[in-house]
Amino acid sequence: AILGGTGVGKTTTIAKLAAHFARRHGCDSVALINADQYRIGASHQLRRFAGLLAVPVIDVHDAAQLNGALAKLQRRRLVLVDTAGIAHGDVRFAQQLELLGNAKLESYLALSLNTQTAVLAASMRAYSALDPVGLIFTKEDEALSMGAALSMAVRHRLAVSFVTTGPNIPADIRIARADN
């Protein structure tokens, strides 16, 4: 699952990851799950990406549907879950945590590099309940520096897995490496 606040680039990042994986392992190895039932057009955007890649996408509204979708897609090598970007103060945030917390998911927190330190820290605190295994830095093309986000990675002892470098799908993503 890709976690993160509103507008950090979760859906676009999922499309990039799915495209790269499908190219390497075949379209029948990838599937998408849409758990974003709050943002208008979220399902449409993910379905459009899925259609271009010829991979299935399943919409889920609750934990039972999420677990059912995961069971249905268990033969896929990669299942990516797009989550809602909800402000941590919003009452729906607790519902999102409950939905995702009841499933056995490996979660990554997406942090936009063009975000203020205080907002990054709030996001880290809010999503820590889901115990993310790593970070994805997004919007490098819009940032002046990586300092604040790197500080969050170090402070919370989370590895950075990917960096997105622009809006182009699938081109603008790379595996995070210390030398770049």
PyMOL commands that set and color helices and strands:
alter all, ss='L'
color gray80, all
select helices_A, chain A and resi 10-25+27-29+42-53+63-72+91-101+117-130+140-142+147-155
alter helices_A, ss='H'
color red, helices_A
select strands_A, chain A and resi 2-3+30-34+57-59+78-82+108-112+134-138+159-164+173-175
alter strands_A, ss='S'
color yellow, strands_A
deselect
rebuild
show_as cartoon
